[in-house]
Amino acid sequence: MKKNNNEEMFTQACKLTDLAEHLKLVEMPLDHVAVSRDKKDNGAVNYFLNMELDSVQNNIINIQEQIQEISDVLTDIYNEEDKLQESTKNASLFESLEVEKDDVR
C-alpha cells in the first residue's frame, strides 16, 4: 500500500532530522582538531589529518547523497500533487462542459 503524500513528506522530514544529527556527530572531530590546532598540538592535528580526515569526508559525502535522495523524493511528491491537481481541474472542466451540453438540449 502506497503512503499518502503527507505521510511520505513526514518520513522525509524525519530523515532530514536524522541527517542533521549525523552532521553534528561528523562536526565533533573537526571541532576537536580546531582546538588542537589552536593549542599548537601538532601531534593531534597530524593524527586527524592522517587517520580521521577520510572518515569525515566519507560521512559528508554520504550525507550529501542522502539529502539529494530526499530532495528527489520530495520533487516527485510535488510533481505527483501537481499532476493530480491538473487532472482534478481537467475533470471539473469536463464536468462543467457536460452540464452546459445537457442544458442546451
Stockholm file with secondary structure:
# STOCKHOLM 1.0

chainA/1-105         MKKNNNEEMFTQACKLTDLAEHLKLVEMPLDHVAVSRDKKDNGAVNYFLNMELDSVQNNIINIQEQIQEISDVLTDIYNEEDKLQESTKNASLFESLEVEKDDVR
#=GR chainA/1-105 SS CCCCHHHHHHHHHHHHHHHHHHHHHHHHHHHHHHHHHHTTCHHHHHHIIIIIHHHHHHHHHHHHHHHHHHHHHHHHHHHHHHHHHHHHHHHHHHHHHHHHHHHHC
#=GC SS_cons         CCCCHHHHHHHHHHHHHHHHHHHHHHHHHHHHHHHHHHTTCHHHHHHIIIIIHHHHHHHHHHHHHHHHHHHHHHHHHHHHHHHHHHHHHHHHHHHHHHHHHHHHC
//
